[in-house]
């Protein structure tokens, strides 16, 4: 990532002062670091936090530019840079990562499931989505509807991040993981593309997952709402109607799915995963002789709240 691109992605403009407090922003450490590097702001609260200091040093280098061949970023700074790229570039991957953090998965579990290095997961959580801080965790949950209500339709922001976070809070990791797996398959133009064949096991569950995602993102239009009312009939709800629909009625549900275009960011995410998987399969594995690394002090393995 070039210096110019990095500066644009990081958006070094100073945030609102309230954003430096855990009760106001999950990225309070990052926001605090922005104040630390501004000589006219004094020392904001929590400026002596180790992660704030690391982020401030990184931001200071980004502001002045990394001189070619003169200053080598430290291992921690490299990790922070990767966390910044994740925060700025990959909306869907970021949403899945935040949902996993909100569901209480450990850094090791997230790294194993997502392929993101443990150090990058930790840096992202500490700087941008600090769920290990109880005050910050409460703030994040408070921005969603109360988890006891279990009503996805009441989400104030109908975006993929809020949808996955709500699933993580109300239904646990299993639910949003199923949605994440569905997102990876949505590389077609509409939600009907790539549906399982009628003879495949789980075809109804796949359709129900797509319908739930469409509803959670608020993608149904008035015309489609009328079709849903017709299909639901006297059933208690859309999901039950889909689950109990006769084989002759399934094409009508597929027709409904074919009327909903897949959002571009989701389609790009799914296509990106398939392209990466194809490239990995096409690249022959090389035999690498490894040497035992010399002992060195870890820079980002300490978990702080």
C-alpha positions as CSV (number, residue, x, y, z in Angstrom):
1,X,0.0,0.0,0.0
2,X,1.5,3.3,-1.1
3,X,2.0,6.3,1.3
4,X,-0.7,8.3,-0.5
5,X,-3.2,5.5,-0.5
6,X,-2.5,4.7,3.1
7,X,-3.1,8.3,4.2
8,X,-6.4,8.5,2.3
9,X,-7.6,5.2,3.8
10,X,-6.7,6.2,7.4
11,X,-8.6,9.5,7.3
12,X,-6.3,11.4,9.6
13,X,-8.8,14.1,10.3
14,X,-9.3,14.5,14.0
15,X,-12.6,13.0,15.3
16,X,-15.0,14.5,17.8
17,X,-13.5,14.6,21.3
18,X,-16.2,12.3,22.7
19,X,-15.0,9.5,20.4
20,X,-11.9,9.2,22.6
21,X,-14.0,7.6,25.4
22,X,-15.0,3.9,25.4
23,X,-18.7,4.8,26.2
24,X,-18.9,6.7,22.9
25,X,-16.9,4.8,20.4
26,X,-15.6,1.2,19.9
27,X,-12.6,2.9,18.2
28,X,-11.7,5.1,21.2
29,X,-8.1,4.1,21.2
30,X,-7.6,5.0,17.5
31,X,-9.4,8.3,18.0
32,X,-7.3,9.1,21.1
33,X,-4.1,8.4,19.1
34,X,-5.2,11.0,16.5
35,X,-5.3,13.6,19.3
36,X,-2.0,12.5,20.7
37,X,-0.2,13.2,17.4
38,X,-1.7,16.8,17.3
39,X,0.6,19.0,19.4
40,X,-2.1,21.6,20.0
41,X,-4.5,19.2,21.8
42,X,-2.5,18.4,24.9
43,X,-2.8,15.0,26.4
44,X,-6.3,13.4,26.1
45,X,-7.6,10.8,28.6
46,X,-6.0,7.4,28.3
47,X,-3.1,8.8,26.2
48,X,-0.7,6.6,28.2
49,X,-2.5,3.4,27.1
50,X,0.1,1.1,25.3
51,X,-2.1,0.5,22.3
52,X,-2.8,4.3,22.0
53,X,0.9,5.0,22.0
54,X,1.6,2.3,19.4
55,X,-1.2,3.7,17.2
56,X,0.0,7.3,17.7
57,X,3.5,6.4,16.6
58,X,2.1,4.6,13.5
59,X,-0.1,7.6,12.7
60,X,2.8,10.0,13.1
61,X,4.8,8.1,10.6
62,X,1.8,8.0,8.2
63,X,1.4,11.7,8.5
64,X,5.1,12.5,7.7
65,X,5.4,9.6,5.2
66,X,7.5,6.5,5.3
67,X,10.8,7.5,3.7
68,X,11.9,4.8,1.3
69,X,14.8,2.9,2.9
70,X,15.2,5.1,5.9
71,X,12.6,4.0,8.5
72,X,11.5,0.4,8.7
73,X,8.2,-0.1,10.4
74,X,8.3,-2.3,13.5
75,X,6.4,-5.6,13.6
76,X,3.6,-3.9,15.7
77,X,3.3,-1.1,13.1
78,X,3.1,-3.7,10.3
79,X,0.3,-5.4,12.2
80,X,-1.5,-2.1,12.8
81,X,-1.2,-1.4,9.1
82,X,-2.9,-4.7,8.2
83,X,-5.7,-3.9,10.7
84,X,-6.2,-0.5,9.1
85,X,-6.4,-2.1,5.6
86,X,-9.0,-4.5,6.9
87,X,-10.9,-1.6,8.5
88,X,-10.8,0.5,5.4
89,X,-11.0,-1.9,2.5
90,X,-13.1,-5.0,3.2
91,X,-16.6,-4.2,4.4
92,X,-18.0,-7.8,4.4
93,X,-14.9,-9.4,6.0
94,X,-14.9,-6.6,8.6
95,X,-18.5,-7.2,9.4
96,X,-17.9,-10.9,9.9
97,X,-14.9,-10.2,12.1
98,X,-16.8,-7.8,14.3
99,X,-19.7,-10.3,14.6
100,X,-17.3,-13.0,15.7
101,X,-15.8,-10.6,18.3
102,X,-19.2,-9.6,19.6
103,X,-20.2,-13.3,19.9
104,X,-17.3,-13.8,22.3
105,X,-14.9,-15.9,20.0
106,X,-11.3,-15.7,21.1
107,X,-8.5,-14.3,18.9
108,X,-7.3,-17.9,18.2
109,X,-10.8,-19.1,17.2
110,X,-11.3,-16.1,14.9
111,X,-7.9,-16.6,13.3
112,X,-8.6,-20.2,12.7
113,X,-12.0,-19.6,11.1
114,X,-11.1,-16.5,9.1
115,X,-7.5,-16.9,8.1
116,X,-6.7,-13.5,9.5
117,X,-3.5,-13.6,11.6
118,X,-4.0,-13.6,15.4
119,X,-2.0,-10.4,15.8
120,X,-4.1,-8.6,13.3
121,X,-7.3,-9.8,14.9
122,X,-6.1,-8.5,18.3
123,X,-4.9,-5.1,16.8
124,X,-8.3,-4.6,15.1
125,X,-10.2,-5.4,18.3
126,X,-8.1,-3.2,20.5
127,X,-8.0,-0.2,18.1
128,X,-11.4,-0.3,16.2
129,X,-13.8,-2.7,17.9
130,X,-12.8,-2.9,21.6
131,X,-15.3,-5.5,22.9
132,X,-12.9,-6.7,25.6
133,X,-13.5,-3.3,27.4
134,X,-16.8,-3.8,29.2
135,X,-17.9,-0.2,28.9
136,X,-17.2,-0.3,25.2
137,X,-19.0,-3.6,24.8
138,X,-22.1,-2.2,26.5
139,X,-21.9,0.8,24.1
140,X,-21.8,-1.4,21.1
141,X,-24.7,-3.5,22.3
142,X,-26.7,-0.4,23.2
143,X,-26.4,0.8,19.6
144,X,-28.4,-2.3,18.6
145,X,-31.9,-3.1,19.7
146,X,-32.1,-4.8,23.1
147,X,-31.0,-8.4,22.5
148,X,-34.0,-9.8,24.5
149,X,-36.5,-8.4,21.9
150,X,-35.2,-10.6,19.1
151,X,-36.7,-8.4,16.4
152,X,-34.2,-8.0,13.5
153,X,-36.8,-5.7,11.8
154,X,-36.2,-3.0,14.5
155,X,-32.5,-2.5,13.6
156,X,-31.9,1.2,13.1
157,X,-29.3,0.6,10.4
158,X,-30.1,-2.0,7.8
159,X,-26.6,-2.8,6.7
160,X,-24.7,-6.1,6.7
161,X,-22.6,-5.2,9.8
162,X,-25.6,-4.4,12.0
163,X,-27.4,-7.5,10.7
164,X,-24.5,-9.8,11.6
165,X,-23.9,-8.1,14.9
166,X,-27.6,-8.6,15.9
167,X,-27.4,-12.3,14.9
168,X,-24.3,-12.7,17.0
169,X,-26.0,-11.1,20.0
170,X,-29.4,-12.7,19.8
171,X,-28.7,-16.1,18.1
172,X,-25.1,-16.8,18.8
173,X,-22.1,-17.7,16.6
174,X,-23.9,-20.6,14.8
175,X,-26.5,-18.3,13.2
176,X,-24.2,-15.6,11.9
177,X,-21.7,-18.1,10.7
178,X,-24.4,-19.7,8.5
179,X,-25.1,-16.2,7.2
180,X,-21.4,-15.7,6.5
181,X,-21.3,-18.9,4.6
182,X,-24.3,-17.8,2.6
183,X,-22.6,-14.5,1.7
184,X,-19.7,-16.4,0.3
185,X,-22.1,-18.1,-2.2
186,X,-24.0,-15.0,-3.4
187,X,-22.0,-14.3,-6.5
188,X,-24.9,-14.1,-8.9
189,X,-27.1,-11.1,-9.9
190,X,-30.1,-12.1,-7.8
191,X,-30.8,-14.1,-4.6
192,X,-32.2,-16.9,-6.8
193,X,-28.9,-17.6,-8.5
194,X,-27.1,-20.6,-7.2
195,X,-30.1,-22.1,-5.3
196,X,-29.7,-25.8,-4.4
197,X,-31.3,-28.3,-6.7
198,X,-34.7,-29.6,-5.7
199,X,-33.3,-33.0,-4.9
200,X,-30.6,-31.6,-2.5
201,X,-31.0,-31.9,1.2
202,X,-31.3,-28.5,3.0
203,X,-32.8,-26.6,0.0
204,X,-35.5,-25.1,2.1
205,X,-33.0,-24.0,4.8
206,X,-30.9,-22.3,2.1
207,X,-34.0,-20.4,0.8
208,X,-34.9,-19.4,4.4
209,X,-31.4,-18.1,4.9
210,X,-31.7,-15.9,1.8
211,X,-35.1,-14.6,2.8
212,X,-33.9,-13.8,6.3
213,X,-30.9,-11.9,4.9
214,X,-33.1,-10.0,2.5
215,X,-35.4,-9.0,5.3
216,X,-32.6,-8.1,7.6
217,X,-31.1,-5.8,5.0
218,X,-34.5,-4.3,4.2
219,X,-34.3,-5.2,0.5
220,X,-38.0,-6.1,0.0
221,X,-39.9,-3.5,-2.0
222,X,-43.7,-2.9,-1.8
223,X,-44.4,-5.0,-4.8
224,X,-42.5,-7.9,-3.3
225,X,-44.2,-7.4,0.1
226,X,-47.6,-8.0,-1.6
227,X,-46.3,-11.3,-3.1
228,X,-45.0,-12.3,0.3
229,X,-48.5,-11.7,1.8
230,X,-50.0,-14.0,-0.9
231,X,-47.4,-16.7,-0.3
232,X,-47.7,-16.5,3.5
233,X,-51.4,-16.7,3.6
234,X,-52.7,-17.8,7.0
235,X,-49.2,-18.9,8.2
236,X,-47.9,-17.2,11.4
237,X,-44.9,-15.8,9.4
238,X,-42.8,-15.8,6.3
239,X,-40.2,-18.4,7.6
240,X,-42.8,-20.9,8.7
241,X,-44.7,-20.5,5.4
242,X,-41.5,-21.2,3.5
243,X,-40.6,-24.2,5.7
244,X,-44.1,-25.7,5.2
245,X,-44.6,-24.8,1.6
246,X,-45.5,-27.6,-0.8
247,X,-43.2,-28.7,-3.6
248,X,-45.5,-27.0,-6.1
249,X,-45.2,-23.7,-4.2
250,X,-41.4,-23.6,-4.1
251,X,-41.1,-22.1,-7.6
252,X,-43.2,-19.2,-6.4
253,X,-40.7,-18.5,-3.6
254,X,-37.9,-18.8,-6.1
255,X,-39.7,-16.3,-8.3
256,X,-39.7,-13.9,-5.3
257,X,-35.9,-14.4,-4.7
258,X,-35.3,-13.8,-8.4
259,X,-36.8,-10.3,-8.0
260,X,-34.2,-9.2,-5.4
261,X,-30.8,-8.1,-6.8
262,X,-27.7,-9.1,-4.7
263,X,-26.0,-5.9,-3.4
264,X,-22.8,-5.2,-5.2
265,X,-20.6,-5.3,-2.1
266,X,-21.9,-8.8,-1.3
267,X,-21.5,-10.0,-4.8
268,X,-17.9,-8.6,-5.0
269,X,-17.1,-10.3,-1.7
270,X,-18.3,-13.7,-2.9
271,X,-16.5,-13.4,-6.3
272,X,-13.3,-12.3,-4.5
273,X,-13.4,-15.5,-2.3
274,X,-14.0,-17.7,-5.3
275,X,-11.2,-16.0,-7.2
276,X,-8.8,-16.4,-4.3
277,X,-9.7,-20.1,-3.9
278,X,-9.2,-20.7,-7.6
279,X,-5.7,-19.0,-7.5
280,X,-4.7,-21.0,-4.5
281,X,-5.8,-24.3,-6.2
282,X,-3.9,-23.3,-9.3
283,X,-0.7,-22.4,-7.5
284,X,1.5,-25.4,-6.9
285,X,2.7,-25.9,-3.4
286,X,6.4,-25.3,-2.7
287,X,8.5,-27.4,-0.3
288,X,10.0,-25.0,2.2
289,X,12.7,-25.8,4.6
290,X,12.2,-24.0,7.8
291,X,14.7,-23.1,10.5
292,X,13.9,-22.7,14.2
293,X,13.4,-19.0,14.8
294,X,15.5,-17.2,17.3
295,X,13.7,-16.2,20.5
296,X,12.3,-12.7,20.5
297,X,10.0,-10.6,22.5
298,X,6.4,-10.6,21.3
299,X,5.0,-7.1,20.6
300,X,1.3,-7.6,20.3
301,X,0.4,-10.8,22.2
302,X,-0.5,-9.1,25.5
303,X,-4.2,-8.8,25.7
304,X,-5.3,-5.6,27.3
305,X,-8.8,-4.3,28.0
